[in-house]
Amino acid sequence: MKRLIALLLSCLILLLLPQACSADNGHFVKWIVDGDTIVLTDGQKVRYIGINAPELARDDHIAEPYGAEAKHFNARLLQQKKVRLEFDTEPNDRYQRRLAYVFLKDGTFVNAEMLSQGYAYLLYIRPNVKYHSTLLAAQRAAMSEKRGIWLNWREQNATYIGNKRSRRFHLPTCSSGKRIKPKNRILFQKKWDAYWEGYAPAKRCMPVFAIPGD
């Protein structure tokens, strides 16, 4: 009986420890949904933490620029390969997709690789921000080298309102932007500057993926 109690206590402690569920090492990729989502052979749908890739065409909207390229690059990286999943604070999104940092056997950090090659932009969502600094550095590398979505970037100066708390930026006419508390406000004169600081476009204000020339 004492042995059984000790075993049960050990199991309980392991369940309570964050590191006990922080990684999952043995999964193969079955197919690629798009530039930031995959499906594993066990049926799990996995959404990459910290990035957002352009959308493919769906019934309710047209494809966003670089959507097909992002999916193709993701497939080149992962199709039929074994991956290690690492988790953060929140395990699932509202669509019940598993939220994860994805790593290949050779150590390639897939979330960061999608950013560094310019096939996605940084998407800060608390509390899953463990690798935020790494992901921001990857995005800045792509911007500096003008890769992917950052190639031939052009835009006119304009004012955008950023929210320091959510790390989103808004058009001045956006009602959500107008409600940002003064202490959380930051102004950007270019979208480029907002992206460089790790802010992402607020979809309510800018529903289409922000790219050169928009």
C-alpha positions in Angstrom: 0.0 0.0 0.0 2.8 2.4 0.9 4.4 1.7 -2.5 1.2 2.4 -4.3 0.7 5.7 -2.4 4.2 6.7 -3.2 3.7 5.9 -6.9 0.5 7.9 -7.1 2.2 10.9 -5.4 5.1 10.7 -7.9 2.6 10.8 -10.8 0.7 13.7 -9.3 4.0 15.7 -8.9 4.9 15.0 -12.5 1.5 16.2 -13.7 1.9 19.4 -11.7 5.4 20.2 -13.0 5.3 22.5 -16.1 8.2 20.7 -17.7 6.4 17.4 -17.6 4.1 18.6 -20.4 6.4 21.2 -22.1 7.6 19.0 -25.0 6.4 16.1 -27.2 9.1 14.4 -29.2 7.6 11.8 -31.4 5.3 13.1 -34.2 5.3 12.8 -38.0 3.8 15.5 -40.2 0.9 14.1 -42.3 0.1 17.2 -44.3 0.5 20.9 -44.5 -2.5 23.1 -44.1 -0.8 26.5 -44.9 2.2 28.5 -43.8 1.5 28.3 -40.1 -0.6 25.1 -39.5 0.1 21.4 -40.0 -1.6 18.1 -39.3 0.2 15.2 -37.6 -0.3 11.5 -38.4 -2.3 11.1 -35.1 -4.8 13.7 -36.4 -3.7 16.6 -34.2 -3.9 20.0 -36.0 -0.9 22.2 -34.8 -0.8 26.0 -35.1 2.6 27.6 -34.9 2.9 29.9 -31.9 4.0 33.5 -32.5 3.6 33.8 -36.3 1.0 34.5 -38.9 1.3 33.5 -42.5 -0.8 34.8 -45.4 -4.0 33.0 -46.0 -4.9 30.7 -48.8 -8.1 31.2 -50.8 -11.3 30.1 -49.0 -15.0 30.4 -49.8 -15.3 33.7 -47.8 -12.2 35.5 -49.2 -9.5 35.5 -51.9 -6.0 34.3 -51.3 -3.6 36.7 -49.7 -0.2 37.4 -51.5 2.5 34.9 -50.6 -0.1 32.5 -49.2 0.8 29.7 -51.7 4.5 30.4 -51.3 4.3 30.2 -47.6 2.5 26.8 -47.7 5.0 25.5 -50.2 8.0 26.5 -48.1 6.4 25.0 -45.0 5.9 21.8 -47.0 9.5 21.7 -48.1 10.6 22.0 -44.5 8.2 19.5 -42.9 6.4 17.1 -45.2 6.6 13.5 -43.9 9.2 14.5 -41.4 9.4 13.9 -37.7 9.0 16.9 -35.4 9.4 17.8 -31.8 6.7 20.0 -30.3 7.3 22.4 -27.5 4.5 24.1 -25.7 3.9 27.3 -23.8 1.3 28.4 -21.2 -1.9 28.0 -23.2 -2.2 24.6 -25.0 -4.9 25.3 -27.5 -6.4 28.2 -29.5 -10.2 28.9 -29.8 -10.4 26.4 -32.7 -8.9 23.7 -30.5 -5.7 23.5 -32.5 -2.6 22.6 -30.6 -0.4 25.6 -30.1 3.3 24.7 -30.4 6.8 25.7 -31.2 7.9 23.1 -33.8 11.5 21.8 -34.2 13.0 19.4 -36.7 15.4 16.6 -35.8 18.4 18.8 -36.9 17.3 21.5 -34.5 15.7 23.8 -37.0 13.1 26.0 -35.2 10.3 26.0 -37.8 8.4 29.0 -36.4 11.5 31.2 -36.6 12.5 29.8 -40.0 9.1 30.8 -41.5 9.8 34.3 -40.2 13.5 34.5 -41.2 12.7 33.5 -44.8 9.9 36.1 -45.0 6.9 33.8 -45.2 5.1 35.1 -42.1 5.1 38.0 -39.7 5.4 38.0 -36.0 2.2 37.6 -34.0 2.5 38.4 -30.3 -0.2 36.7 -28.2 0.1 36.5 -24.5 0.8 34.4 -22.5 2.6 32.3 -25.1 5.6 34.5 -25.6 8.5 32.3 -24.4 10.4 32.7 -27.6 9.3 36.2 -28.5 12.8 37.7 -28.6 14.0 34.9 -30.9 11.1 35.3 -33.2 11.4 39.0 -33.4 15.1 38.7 -34.3 14.1 36.2 -37.1 11.6 38.7 -38.5 14.1 41.5 -38.4 16.6 39.4 -40.3 14.1 38.8 -43.1 13.2 42.5 -43.2 16.9 43.5 -43.3 17.5 41.1 -46.2 14.2 42.0 -47.9 13.1 38.3 -48.1 9.6 37.1 -49.0 6.9 39.5 -48.0 9.5 42.2 -47.3 10.8 42.2 -50.9 10.3 45.4 -52.8 8.5 47.0 -49.9 7.0 50.4 -50.6 4.5 52.5 -48.7 3.6 56.1 -48.0 4.2 57.7 -44.7 1.1 57.6 -42.5 0.2 57.5 -38.9 -0.6 54.2 -37.2 -1.6 53.8 -33.6 0.1 50.9 -31.8 -1.1 49.3 -28.6 1.9 48.5 -26.3 -0.1 45.9 -24.4 -1.5 43.8 -27.3 1.4 44.7 -29.8 -1.2 45.5 -32.5 -1.2 48.6 -34.7 -4.4 50.3 -36.1 -5.4 52.8 -38.6 -6.3 56.2 -37.0 -9.9 55.7 -38.1 -10.2 52.3 -36.4 -12.6 52.4 -33.4 -10.4 49.9 -31.6 -7.4 52.2 -32.0 -9.3 55.1 -30.7 -10.0 53.2 -27.5 -6.4 52.5 -26.6 -5.5 54.1 -23.3 -2.9 56.9 -23.6 -0.3 55.0 -21.5 -0.5 52.1 -24.0 -0.3 54.2 -27.1 2.6 54.4 -29.5 2.6 56.1 -32.9 4.3 54.8 -36.0 4.9 56.8 -39.2 5.2 53.6 -41.3 3.9 50.1 -41.2 7.5 49.0 -41.6 8.4 50.6 -38.3 5.5 48.9 -36.5 6.6 45.5 -37.9 10.2 46.1 -36.9 9.1 46.7 -33.3 7.2 43.4 -33.3 3.7 44.8 -33.8 1.1 43.1 -36.0 -1.8 44.7 -37.9 -5.1 44.7 -36.2 -7.3 42.6 -38.5 -10.4 44.6 -37.7 -8.7 47.7 -39.2 -6.6 46.0 -41.8 -8.3 42.7 -42.7 -6.0 41.9 -45.7 -2.5 40.8 -45.1 -0.3 43.9 -45.2 2.3 43.7 -48.0 4.3 46.1 -50.2 2.2 48.6 -52.0 -0.9 48.3 -50.0 
